């Protein structure tokens, strides 16, 4: 059975959001290992039924951060969460509403991140005003390249993110 490029572990896909029409960046993960982490997500608002599981793929939504007065969508981050909390986010992305952005190779992910930063600096409208996925994506690239930083330079959030990546994203 041939797999579509956008369902390969390590690929980045644009995930359509039916609630508000915006897209989020999703990292396709090892489906079984990802379920463990998705079970911890307090905001996971949809789980496909057994009948239509083949139409969905579990993804880590990158870079969503609660900002003051800007809820992401009706069903996502609860308003009761404190200001600027880093919130783990997972979703089941409908394959026919998603499209391949980069990956699974690290070079294409690096190139995508570089292009995003250029667009952001130039102020182009690429739905990137205040984009919050840059940091998460930089950590994905760092992980895939096998970069090792001293423990005292890694924040609690980054430590947890790297632990999660170690389980859901195989290194080559």
N, C-alpha and C positions, 0 to 999 in steps of 0.2 A: 504494500500500500504506500503510495507516494504522499508525503506530508507537504502541506502548503507552507511556503516560506514564513508566513506570519505566525505559525504555531510552533516553530522550533524554539526549544529552550534557549534563552539568552537573547532572543529577538526583542526589539522594542516595537510596540504597535500603538497606533493612535486608537483610543477606545472611545467610541461614541457614547454620549450620555443623553438618554431620551428625555430626561427631566428638563434640561436647559439648552441642549443643542451644542454645548461646548465639548471639546475633546480633552481627554487626559492621556498622559503618556503611561503606558503599561509595559512592564517587564514580564515576558513569558517565562514561567518557571517550571521546574519539575513538578508535575501535578500532584503526585502523592506527598512529596516532602512539603510542598506549599500549603497543603490542607492543614497541616499542624499549625502553621503560622497564621493562616486565615481564620482558624478557630478562635484566635485571641483578639481578632478585630472587633471592637464594640460597634462598628458602624456597617458591617457587612449586611447589606439590605436585600440581597437576592441570592438564592441558591437554586440552580436549575433542578427541575424534577428529573427522575430517572429516565423518563421518556425522551427528554431533549438535551441530555448532558453532552451529546456529541456535537451540538451546535455551539457550545461554550468552551472557553479555555480560562483557567484561573491565572490571573495576572496580579503582580504587585503594582499598584498605582504609585508612581514616583512623585515625590515632592509636595504632596498636599500638606498644607500647614494652615491651621486656623488663624485668621487675622481679624482684628477687631472690626465689627460691623460688616463683615463680608462672608456670610455663610456660603458654602460651596454649592449646595443644592438642598432641596427639601428633605431628601432622605439620607444625607451623608453625615456630616459631623454635628453632633448635638450642640445646641447653643449653650448648654450648661458647662462645657469644657472651658478651662481657663484660657486667658489670652495668650496667643502665640505658642500653643502646645504643639510639639511635633507629634503627629498622630499617625500610627501605622494604618495603612489603608490597603485593602484587597478588594478585588472585584472579579466577577465572572463576566468576561467580555464575550459578547456575541460575535462569533467569527465573521459573519456576513456584514457586520456593522463596524468592523475594524480594518485597519490597513497597515501594512508593513512600513516601518519608518527606518530602522537600522538594525544591524546585527544579523546573526548571532556573533559575528567576528568583532573583536575589540576595535579594529581599525575603522570600520564603518560607524561604530558607536562614537569613537573619538571625533570623526569627521562631522557627524551630526551635531555633537556638542559644540564643536568649533563654529559651525555655521549658525547655530542658535545664538551663540554669544555675539557673533558679528551682527546678526539681525537685531539683537537686543540693543547693542551699542549704537547702531545707526537709527534706532527708533522706528524701525519698520513694523508695520502691523502684521505680525505673524502669530497673533494671540499669545504674545510673550511679555506683555506688560507686567512687570513684577513676577516673572516666571519663577516658580518655586522648585522646579525639578532639577535645576543646575547642580545643586550640592549632592543630591542623591545620585545623579548620573555620574558626577565626578568620582563618587565612591565606588560605583559599579566598575568604572574604568580602572580605578586604582586596584580593586580586587582582581579583575581579570588580568591585569599586568603583573600581579604578584608583588606589588609594592609593600614593603614592610616599614612602618613608622614606629618610633619608640612609644611604649605604652602611655607615657605621660603626655603625648601629643594627640591621643585619641580620646574623643569625648565619649560619654556614656551612650549617647544616641548612636555614634559611629560604631562603637564596640558591638552594640546589639545588631546594628545593620549588617556588619561584617559577619557576625555569627549566623544571621539569617541567610545571607548570601552563600555562606559555606555549605548550607544544607540544600538550598533550592536551585543553585546555579553552579553546575559542574565546571571546574577549571580545566582547560586543555593541558 
